[in-house]
Amino acid sequence: SLADQNGTTYQEEYDNVANEIALRYIPDSEQICGSVVFFASDLSIACTGTSLDVNGGHFMTF
């Protein structure tokens, strides 16, 4: 694991990654699931060729 490679704990690695994300935490499976359900539903009928980054704003911080 990354923690083993860096000689750190899981929590330290989580915190390092979370600090790079605009929300300051890693979205959990329930939060990500909402996006999946949206694209699987009729609500997304007008979405074509679309991708949705469900990453808590990770790209915004670079």
DSSP file (Angstrom, degrees, kcal/mol; ACC not computed):
  #  RESIDUE AA STRUCTURE BP1 BP2  ACC     N-H-->O    O-->H-N    N-H-->O    O-->H-N    TCO  KAPPA ALPHA  PHI   PSI    X-CA   Y-CA   Z-CA
    1    1 A S     >        0   0    0      0, 0.0     4,-2.4     0, 0.0     5,-0.2   0.000 360.0 360.0 360.0 165.1    0.0    0.0    0.0
    2    2 A L  H  >  +     0   0    0      1,-0.2     4,-2.2     2,-0.2     6,-0.2   0.877 360.0  54.5 -61.2 -38.3    1.0    3.6   -0.3
    3    3 A A  H  >>S+     0   0    0      2,-0.2     5,-2.4     1,-0.2     4,-1.0   0.914 108.9  47.9 -63.1 -42.4    1.2    3.9    3.5
    4    4 A D  H  45S+     0   0    0      1,-0.2     3,-0.4     2,-0.2    -2,-0.2   0.915 111.8  50.1 -63.6 -42.7    3.6    1.0    3.6
    5    5 A Q  H  <5S+     0   0    0     -4,-2.4    -1,-0.2     1,-0.2    -2,-0.2   0.865 118.3  38.4 -63.6 -36.6    5.7    2.5    0.8
    6    6 A N  H  <5S-     0   0    0     -4,-2.2    -1,-0.2    -5,-0.2    -2,-0.2   0.481 108.0-119.5 -94.9  -3.8    5.9    5.8    2.5
    7    7 A G  T  <5S+     0   0    0     -4,-1.0     2,-0.2    -3,-0.4    -3,-0.2   0.863  75.7 115.9  67.4  35.2    6.3    4.5    6.0
    8    8 A T      < -     0   0    0     -5,-2.4    -1,-0.2    -6,-0.2     2,-0.2  -0.629  67.1 -96.4-122.8-178.6    3.1    6.3    7.1
    9    9 A T     >  -     0   0    0     -2,-0.2     4,-2.0    -3,-0.1     5,-0.2  -0.571  32.5-110.7 -96.0 165.3   -0.3    5.2    8.4
   10   10 A Y  H  > S+     0   0    0      1,-0.2     4,-2.8     2,-0.2     5,-0.2   0.925 120.0  52.9 -57.3 -45.0   -3.5    4.8    6.3
   11   11 A Q  H  > S+     0   0    0      1,-0.2     4,-2.8     2,-0.2    -1,-0.2   0.886 106.8  51.6 -61.8 -39.8   -4.9    7.9    8.0
   12   12 A E  H  > S+     0   0    0      2,-0.2     4,-2.2     1,-0.2    -1,-0.2   0.913 112.1  46.3 -63.3 -41.6   -1.9   10.0    7.2
   13   13 A E  H  X S+     0   0    0     -4,-2.0     4,-2.3     2,-0.2     5,-0.2   0.909 112.0  51.0 -67.1 -41.6   -2.2    9.0    3.5
   14   14 A Y  H  X S+     0   0    0     -4,-2.8     4,-3.2     1,-0.2     5,-0.2   0.945 111.3  48.4 -58.0 -48.6   -5.9    9.7    3.5
   15   15 A D  H  X S+     0   0    0     -4,-2.8     4,-2.2     1,-0.2    -2,-0.2   0.884 109.2  53.2 -61.4 -39.8   -5.3   13.1    5.0
   16   16 A N  H  < S+     0   0    0     -4,-2.2     4,-0.5     2,-0.2    -1,-0.2   0.928 114.4  41.1 -61.2 -45.8   -2.6   13.9    2.4
   17   17 A V  H >< S+     0   0    0     -4,-2.3     3,-1.6     1,-0.2     4,-0.3   0.932 113.5  53.1 -67.9 -45.7   -5.0   13.0   -0.4
   18   18 A A  H >< S+     0   0    0     -4,-3.2     3,-1.6     1,-0.3     6,-0.4   0.852 101.9  59.7 -59.6 -35.4   -8.0   14.8    1.2
   19   19 A N  T 3< S+     0   0    0     -4,-2.2    -1,-0.3     1,-0.3    -2,-0.2   0.683 101.0  55.8 -68.1 -16.6   -5.9   18.0    1.6
   20   20 A E  T <  S+     0   0    0     -3,-1.6     2,-0.4    -4,-0.5    41,-0.3   0.481  95.1  83.9 -89.4  -4.4   -5.5   18.1   -2.2
   21   21 A I  S X  S-     0   0    0     -3,-1.6     3,-1.4    -4,-0.3    37,-0.2  -0.819  80.9-131.0-104.8 138.6   -9.2   18.0   -2.8
   22   22 A A  T 3  S+     0   0    0     -2,-0.4    35,-0.2    35,-0.3    -1,-0.1   0.850 110.2  49.9 -55.9 -37.7  -11.4   21.1   -2.7
   23   23 A L  T 3  S-     0   0    0     33,-1.7    -1,-0.3     2,-0.2    34,-0.1   0.655 105.7-130.8 -75.8 -14.4  -13.9   19.5   -0.3
   24   24 A R  S <  S+     0   0    0     -3,-1.4     2,-0.3    -6,-0.4    -6,-0.1   0.668  79.7  70.7  68.4  20.2  -11.1   18.3    2.0
   25   25 A Y  S    S-     0   0    0     -7,-0.2    -2,-0.2    31,-0.2    -1,-0.2  -0.973  87.0-107.1-153.7 160.1  -12.4   14.8    2.1
   26   26 A I        -     0   0    0     -2,-0.3    30,-0.1    -3,-0.1    -8,-0.1  -0.786  42.9-113.8 -89.5 122.4  -12.7   11.9   -0.3
   27   27 A P        -     0   0    0      0, 0.0     2,-0.1     0, 0.0    -1,-0.1  -0.258  33.9-131.0 -55.6 138.9  -16.2   11.3   -1.4
   28   28 A D     >  -     0   0    0      1,-0.1     4,-2.1     4,-0.0     3,-0.4  -0.305  27.0 -93.7 -88.4 176.4  -17.6    8.0   -0.2
   29   29 A S  H  > S+     0   0    0      1,-0.2     4,-2.4     2,-0.2     5,-0.1   0.830 122.9  55.3 -62.1 -34.5  -19.4    5.3   -2.2
   30   30 A E  H  > S+     0   0    0      2,-0.2     4,-1.1     1,-0.2    -1,-0.2   0.891 108.7  47.9 -66.7 -38.1  -22.9    6.7   -1.3
   31   31 A Q  H  > S+     0   0    0     -3,-0.4     4,-0.6     1,-0.2     3,-0.2   0.899 114.8  45.3 -68.6 -39.9  -22.0   10.1   -2.7
   32   32 A I  H >X S+     0   0    0     -4,-2.1     4,-1.4     1,-0.2     3,-0.8   0.868 104.7  63.6 -69.3 -36.8  -20.5    8.6   -5.9
   33   33 A C  H 3X S+     0   0    0     -4,-2.4     4,-2.9     1,-0.3     5,-0.2   0.829  92.0  64.4 -58.3 -35.0  -23.5    6.3   -6.3
   34   34 A G  H 3X S+     0   0    0     -4,-1.1     4,-2.0    -3,-0.2    -1,-0.3   0.878 102.5  48.2 -58.1 -38.9  -25.8    9.3   -6.7
   35   35 A S  H <X S+     0   0    0     -3,-0.8     4,-2.2    -4,-0.6    -1,-0.2   0.889 111.1  50.3 -68.5 -39.6  -24.0   10.2   -9.9
   36   36 A V  H  X S+     0   0    0     -4,-1.4     4,-1.7     2,-0.2    -2,-0.2   0.927 110.6  49.3 -63.3 -45.3  -24.2    6.7  -11.2
   37   37 A V  H  X S+     0   0    0     -4,-2.9     4,-0.8     1,-0.2    -2,-0.2   0.897 108.8  54.2 -62.2 -40.6  -28.0    6.5  -10.4
   38   38 A F  H >< S+     0   0    0     -4,-2.0     3,-1.1    -5,-0.2     6,-0.6   0.952 110.4  44.6 -58.1 -50.9  -28.5    9.8  -12.3
   39   39 A F  H 3< S+     0   0    0     -4,-2.2    -1,-0.2     1,-0.3    -2,-0.2   0.771 113.2  51.8 -68.0 -24.4  -26.8    8.6  -15.4
   40   40 A A  H 3< S+     0   0    0     -4,-1.7    -1,-0.3    -5,-0.2    -2,-0.2   0.572 103.5  76.6 -84.3  -9.4  -28.7    5.3  -15.2
   41   41 A S  S X< S-     0   0    0     -3,-1.1     3,-1.2    -4,-0.8    -3,-0.0  -0.443  94.2-106.7 -99.3 171.7  -32.0    7.1  -14.9
   42   42 A D  G >  S+     0   0    0      1,-0.2     3,-1.7     2,-0.1     4,-0.2   0.641 108.5  80.6 -68.7 -15.1  -34.3    8.9  -17.3
   43   43 A L  G 3  S+     0   0    0      1,-0.3     3,-0.4    -5,-0.2    -1,-0.2   0.762  90.6  52.3 -62.5 -23.5  -33.2   12.2  -15.8
   44   44 A S  G X  S+     0   0    0     -3,-1.2     3,-2.2    -6,-0.6    -1,-0.3   0.201  72.1 117.7 -96.9  16.1  -30.0   12.0  -17.9
   45   45 A I  T <  S+     0   0    0     -3,-1.7    -1,-0.2     1,-0.3    -2,-0.1   0.797  76.3  49.0 -56.8 -31.5  -31.9   11.5  -21.2
   46   46 A A  T 3  S+     0   0    0     -3,-0.4     2,-0.6    -4,-0.2    -1,-0.3   0.468  88.5 100.8 -88.5  -1.2  -30.5   14.8  -22.6
   47   47 A C    <   +     0   0    0     -3,-2.2     2,-0.4    -8,-0.1     3,-0.1  -0.756  46.7 168.1 -87.9 118.5  -26.9   13.9  -21.7
   48   48 A T        -     0   0    0     -2,-0.6     3,-0.1     1,-0.1    -2,-0.0  -0.997  65.3  -1.1-131.6 135.7  -25.0   12.6  -24.6
   49   49 A G  S    S+     0   0    0     -2,-0.4     2,-0.4     1,-0.2    -1,-0.1   0.842  96.2 146.1  59.6  34.1  -21.2   12.2  -24.8
   50   50 A T        -     0   0    0     -3,-0.1     2,-0.4     2,-0.0    -1,-0.2  -0.820  34.1-167.4-109.2 140.5  -20.9   13.5  -21.3
   51   51 A S        -     0   0    0     -2,-0.4     2,-0.5    -3,-0.1    -3,-0.0  -0.953   8.2-155.4-120.3 148.7  -18.5   12.6  -18.6
   52   52 A L        -     0   0    0     -2,-0.4     2,-0.8     2,-0.0    -2,-0.0  -0.975   8.3-145.5-126.9 117.9  -19.0   13.6  -15.0
   53   53 A D        -     0   0    0     -2,-0.5     2,-0.9     1,-0.1     3,-0.2  -0.744  13.4-174.1 -84.5 113.0  -16.0   13.9  -12.6
   54   54 A V        +     0   0    0     -2,-0.8    -1,-0.1     1,-0.2   -22,-0.0  -0.762  42.9 120.6-105.6  83.3  -17.1   12.9   -9.2
   55   55 A N  S >  S-     0   0    0     -2,-0.9     3,-0.9   -29,-0.1    -1,-0.2   0.210  82.4-107.2-135.7  13.1  -13.9   13.7   -7.4
   56   56 A G  T 3  S-     0   0    0      1,-0.2   -33,-1.7    -3,-0.2   -32,-0.2   0.673  80.2 -57.1  69.0  15.3  -14.7   16.3   -4.8
   57   57 A G  T >> S+     0   0    0    -35,-0.2     4,-0.7   -36,-0.2     3,-0.7   0.708  89.8 149.2  86.9  21.4  -13.1   19.1   -6.8
   58   58 A H  G X4 S+     0   0    0     -3,-0.9     3,-1.0     1,-0.3     4,-0.2   0.888  72.0  49.2 -56.8 -42.7   -9.7   17.3   -6.9
   59   59 A F  G >4 S+     0   0    0      1,-0.2     3,-1.1     2,-0.2    -1,-0.3   0.766 101.0  66.0 -70.1 -24.1   -8.8   18.8  -10.4
   60   60 A M  G <4 S+     0   0    0     -3,-0.7    -1,-0.2     1,-0.2    -2,-0.2   0.723  92.9  61.1 -69.0 -20.8   -9.7   22.3   -9.2
   61   61 A T  G <<        0   0    0     -3,-1.0    -1,-0.2    -4,-0.7    -2,-0.2   0.526 360.0 360.0 -89.0  -4.5   -6.9   22.4   -6.7
   62   62 A F    <         0   0    0     -3,-1.1    -1,-0.2    -4,-0.2    -2,-0.1   0.474 360.0 360.0 -87.0 360.0   -4.1   22.0   -9.2
